[in-house]
């Protein structure tokens, strides 16, 4: 028995070391994110947030952690100028506009991501040259930091993004665009303009800095739990769709603008707290905490997958109070149809609006398809494994996620594959659940699935291949300890001896 335990330990060690070698074949941005984990950072105001003279912090790291953010995002200053408490453990931070970094600078401790410039003109060659210089400096002097430029999406074309990538070689793409800020409602509850930009940066990132789609880089997006003073505040479903669509599109980091209210006269107000700082959480704080937790449960797998297709089942909206018409199809996506679907098993999708919004009309459904970023992530015996995310795209300016829930029926024909069930990465637990299907005869099955507004679930066909999830933390260390501790027991079991 002890000899068998040693074999298990050796196997775990081989798996852990193999996982590290697979990561080394990936781009720099993915390598670093696989070390740090999925990042969800909360942005603070550059104007007001500094550490107090009495040795206390304006921001409570406990409150931040309870909201399941993985770090703070500062601007123009270092952590120790804004906080007394150190970024301890695996807690990390990011910042804007770091023009250069000195080797070994202690102020970089815990720094994970840096935007070397913010909302600049990617069509200006001199600006792109400056970005390239700053990003090269980060790579040389802060090799542990993910370097990127955050872009204002509304003024940038796909061609400009790709040109910037080829010249500047960023570790990650990032953009901000707040679809719900200036308009309280969207036809059918669908923020199509946001999707247009999300698709643009997705395509650019998947093409990679070399442009040939062989080495994709990660991509990040800002989410917006804020309002302008005395202006429109997002509903719960509108907040949720920013997360659920990011999951379906394959985004690998989220940055929230903004976290707290530093001054009452600030033109931007956080939706997470009433009053100054972060002492009086609102209901939105708890909604975002739940969405952040779900993202972190999905994150280890999302980091190891790449988006391979993106489709919409288009909802409808009322026109002229009498007729209805389809919502607009977002750029860089296709309308789902069984005949043109890249999924060989999915044959039908139908939707039923269970809530009280959108005049009872169906809302959008987003279908994101994924495959492993590295084929070895799910074992050497399997390849080309297909995952899919189903997101309920129905939102309402006055609707919580329950009021915008929808039921989705998925029908399948598995042919001779032998598949008869799905696997689900449970976003509430982080565990992989088996999902039985309803048998309809022959090789045909269906699933009825209810999703609240803005939320999505990640499935995989149950082929026998491992669901792409990382090994438990520290498995390589544990395996090595077990290996060294049982070297002699292997020899006693009659196998080849190992010498320590």
Secondary structure, DSSP 8 states (H G I E B T S, - for coil): -HHHHHHHHHHHHHHHHHHHHHHHTS-HHHHHHHHH-SEEEEE--TTT----TTS--SS-HHHHHHTT--EEEEESS-HHHH-SS---TT-EEEEE------TT-GGGTTEEEEEEEES--TT-HHHHHHHHHHHHHHHHH-TTSEEEEEEEGGG--HHHHHHHHHHH--SEEEEE--TTTS-S--GGG--HHHHHHHHHHHHHHHH-TTSSSSS--EEEEEE--EEETTS----HHHHHHHHHHHHHHT--EEEES---B--TT-SEEESSBSSSBTSSB-HHHHHHHHHHHHHHHHHHHHTTEEEEEEEEE--EEEETTTEEEE----TT-EE--GGG-S-SSEEEEEEEE-SS-GGG----EEEEEEEESSGGGG-TT--S--EEEEEE----TT--TTTT-EEEEEEEE-TTS---EEEEE-TTT--EEEEE-EEEETTEEEEEEEE-TT-EEEEEE-SSS-------TTHHHHHHHHHHHTHHHHHHTTS-----
